[in-house]
């Protein structure tokens, strides 16, 4: 990626990480230090900690790809999040949903990240971003309980609750507080180059969710200015392509879109 960007006249920075880490950072600013959070194969997760220098500001970014197993947000939609099989009935009890959710290692990974954050330079601007494979409690609240096949479920999802309680802010919800008008769905993304059966894991339901995030700790030198969903406007629900289903603003790809997820692009200004 760095070589391709260089051919186009754009200089970026980045470092290779050890085998087994499936996340990375490409930066316009020099990489001061970088290391995986897990030196051993502790969990089904990848977390890469990168320190950047932006003028006088130290920026610390945790790039995360959390455990995809025990995808408990499928339970209210009538699918088993461990086997991906359709169930005979839906499950909407939040305690049962969270118990199933905690069979994954997502909460443990987030606890590890937050413990590491406490050891860092308190003057740094800190972000945690990536594919969490888990929704947000801000998106599964009272105002959405009858939307998106939530079927009445209101769920305080673990990772988003831990981040919020630790002072982190969800960049997308800072700009767009309403999950009704701006759901910000990042999965599943419609992709015309892929058989739709490969995109829909729960084809008899509306499985759309926002599971890719940018979180940040408020900092007196940094202001969040705007954020976009990156990728095609189209989504997938009930196993078919859906168009124009929200007021979200998209940064559209100029070429082939390479994923069944969409991304998030946040713009911060250093004051």
C-alpha positions in Angstrom: 0.0 0.0 0.0 2.8 2.4 0.9 4.6 1.7 -2.4 1.4 2.2 -4.4 0.7 5.5 -2.7 4.3 6.6 -3.3 3.9 5.9 -7.0 0.9 8.3 -7.0 3.1 11.0 -5.3 1.7 10.5 -1.8 4.0 9.8 1.1 2.6 7.8 4.0 4.2 5.9 6.9 3.6 2.4 8.3 5.3 -0.6 9.7 4.9 -4.3 9.2 3.7 -6.2 12.3 4.2 -9.7 13.4 2.4 -12.7 11.7 -1.1 -13.2 13.0 -2.0 -9.5 13.3 -4.6 -8.7 10.7 -4.8 -5.0 11.4 -2.5 -2.1 10.4 -2.0 1.6 10.3 -1.2 3.8 7.3 -0.4 7.3 8.4 0.4 10.7 6.9 2.5 11.3 10.1 5.6 9.5 11.2 5.2 6.3 13.2 7.1 6.8 16.5 6.4 3.3 17.9 4.2 0.3 17.2 3.6 -3.0 18.9 0.8 -5.6 19.1 -1.1 -5.5 22.3 -1.0 -9.3 22.5 2.5 -10.8 22.3 1.1 -14.3 22.5 -1.9 -15.9 20.8 -4.1 -15.0 23.8 -7.4 -14.4 22.1 -9.3 -14.5 18.8 -8.4 -10.8 18.3 -5.9 -8.5 16.8 -5.0 -5.2 18.4 -2.1 -3.0 17.2 -1.0 0.0 19.3 0.6 2.8 17.2 2.1 6.0 18.5 2.2 9.0 16.0 3.6 12.4 16.3 1.4 15.2 14.8 3.3 18.4 15.3 3.5 18.8 19.0 0.7 16.3 19.7 1.3 12.7 20.6 -1.4 10.5 19.1 -2.0 7.0 20.3 -4.2 4.7 18.1 -5.4 1.2 19.0 -6.4 -0.5 15.8 -8.6 -3.5 16.6 -10.3 -6.5 15.0 -12.2 -8.2 17.8 -13.5 -11.8 18.0 -16.2 -12.5 15.4 -17.6 -15.6 17.2 -20.8 -15.7 19.3 -22.3 -12.9 17.3 -25.1 -12.4 19.8 -26.9 -9.6 18.0 -28.4 -12.3 15.8 -30.4 -13.8 18.6 -33.2 -11.2 18.5 -33.3 -11.8 14.8 -33.9 -15.5 15.1 -30.4 -16.8 14.3 -27.8 -18.5 16.5 -24.7 -16.3 16.6 -22.4 -19.3 17.3 -23.6 -21.7 14.6 -25.2 -19.1 12.2 -28.3 -21.5 12.0 -31.9 -20.2 12.0 -33.6 -20.8 15.4 -37.2 -21.8 16.1 -37.8 -18.6 18.0 -36.2 -15.3 18.8 -34.4 -14.3 22.0 -34.9 -10.7 23.3 -34.0 -11.0 27.0 -30.9 -8.7 27.3 -29.4 -10.9 30.1 -29.6 -14.0 27.9 -28.2 -12.0 24.9 -25.3 -10.6 26.9 -24.5 -14.0 28.4 -24.2 -15.4 24.9 -22.2 -12.4 23.9 -19.7 -13.0 26.7 -18.9 -16.4 25.3 -16.7 -14.4 22.8 -13.5 -12.7 23.9 -14.6 -9.2 22.9 -15.1 -7.9 26.4 -11.8 -9.3 27.6 -10.0 -7.6 24.6 -11.6 -4.3 25.4 -10.7 -4.7 29.1 -7.1 -5.3 28.0 -7.1 -2.2 25.8 -8.6 0.0 28.5 -6.0 -1.2 31.1 -3.3 -0.3 28.6 -4.8 3.1 28.0 -4.4 3.9 31.8 -0.6 3.4 31.5 -0.2 5.9 28.6 0.9 9.5 28.5 -2.1 11.5 29.9 -1.3 14.3 27.4 -1.7 12.1 24.4 -4.8 12.1 22.1 -6.1 8.5 22.3 -8.3 6.7 19.8 -9.6 3.1 19.6 -11.0 2.1 16.2 -11.8 -0.9 14.1 -14.1 -3.8 13.6 -15.6 -4.7 17.0 -18.0 -7.4 15.7 -20.5 -6.1 18.3 -23.1 -3.3 18.1 -23.4 -0.3 20.3 -25.8 0.3 23.2 -26.5 3.7 21.6 -28.0 1.8 18.6 -30.0 -0.8 20.5 -31.9 1.7 22.7 -35.6 2.5 23.3 -35.9 4.5 20.1 -34.8 1.5 17.9 -36.3 -1.4 19.8 -38.9 -1.8 17.0 -36.5 -1.2 14.1 -33.9 -3.2 12.3 -35.3 -6.6 13.6 -34.4 -5.8 17.2 -37.9 -7.1 18.0 -38.2 -5.1 21.2 -34.7 -5.8 22.5 -32.8 -3.0 24.3 -29.2 -4.2 24.9 -26.4 -2.5 26.8 -23.6 -4.1 24.7 -20.4 -4.7 26.6 -17.7 -3.0 24.6 -19.6 0.3 23.9 -20.7 0.4 27.6 -17.1 -0.1 28.8 -15.7 2.6 26.5 -18.4 5.1 27.4 -17.9 4.5 31.2 -14.2 5.0 30.6 -14.8 8.5 29.1 -14.4 7.6 25.4 -16.8 9.1 22.9 -18.3 7.4 19.9 -17.3 9.7 17.0 -20.2 8.8 14.8 -22.8 9.3 17.6 -21.2 12.7 18.6 -22.0 14.0 15.1 -25.2 12.0 14.5 -26.9 11.2 17.8 -30.0 9.6 16.3 -29.7 5.9 15.4 -33.2 6.3 13.8 -32.2 8.8 11.1 -28.5 7.9 10.9 -28.1 4.2 11.7 -24.5 4.3 10.2 -24.8 0.6 9.2 -21.3 -0.8 8.4 -22.3 -4.4 8.0 -23.4 -6.1 5.8 -22.4 -3.8 2.9 -23.8 -4.6 -0.5 -21.2 -5.6 -3.0 -22.1 -6.1 -6.7 -19.0 -8.2 -7.3 -19.9 -10.9 -4.7 -22.8 -13.4 -4.7 -25.3 -11.9 -2.2 -25.5 -15.3 -0.5 -21.9 -14.6 0.7 -23.0 -11.3 2.2 -26.1 -12.3 4.1 -25.4 -14.6 7.1 -29.0 -14.2 8.4 -30.9 -13.9 5.2 -34.4 -14.2 6.7 -33.8 -11.1 8.8 -32.7 -7.5 8.8 -29.2 -8.1 10.1 -27.8 -4.6 9.5 -25.7 -3.1 12.3 -23.0 -0.6 13.0 -20.1 -2.7 14.2 -17.1 -0.6 13.0 -16.2 2.3 15.2 -14.0 5.2 15.9 -13.8 6.1 19.6 -11.7 8.9 21.2 -10.9 10.4 24.5 -11.8 14.2 24.5 -8.7 16.3 24.3 -8.4 20.1 24.7 -6.2 20.3 21.6 -8.4 18.2 19.3 -11.9 18.8 17.8 -14.0 16.3 15.9 -15.2 18.1 12.8 -17.1 15.5 10.7 -17.5 11.9 10.0 -18.7 9.8 7.0 -19.6 6.2 6.3 -17.1 5.0 3.7 -18.4 2.6 1.1 -21.4 1.9 -1.1 -24.7 3.4 -0.1 -26.5 0.1 -0.6 -26.9 -2.4 2.3 -28.2 -6.0 2.6 -31.2 -7.0 4.6 -33.6 -10.0 4.3 -31.0 -11.4 1.9 -31.5 -8.7 -0.8 -30.0 -5.4 -1.8 -31.4 -2.3 0.0 -31.1 1.2 -1.4 -31.6 4.7 0.1 -32.5 3.4 3.5 -31.1 6.2 5.8 -30.0 9.8 5.9 -26.4 8.8 6.3 -23.7 10.6 4.3 -21.4 8.4 2.4 -17.9 8.8 1.0 -18.4 6.6 -2.1 -15.6 4.5 -3.5 -14.2 5.4 -6.9 -13.5 1.8 -7.8 -14.1 -1.7 -6.7 -15.2 -2.0 -3.0 -13.2 -4.8 -1.4 -15.2 -5.7 1.6 -18.5 -6.8 3.1 -18.0 -4.1 5.7 -18.1 -0.3 5.3 -15.7 1.9 7.0 -15.7 5.2 9.0 -13.7 8.3 8.2 -13.5 10.9 10.9 -11.8 14.3 10.5 -10.2 15.8 13.6 -8.7 19.2 13.8 -5.7 19.9 16.0 -6.3 23.3 17.6 
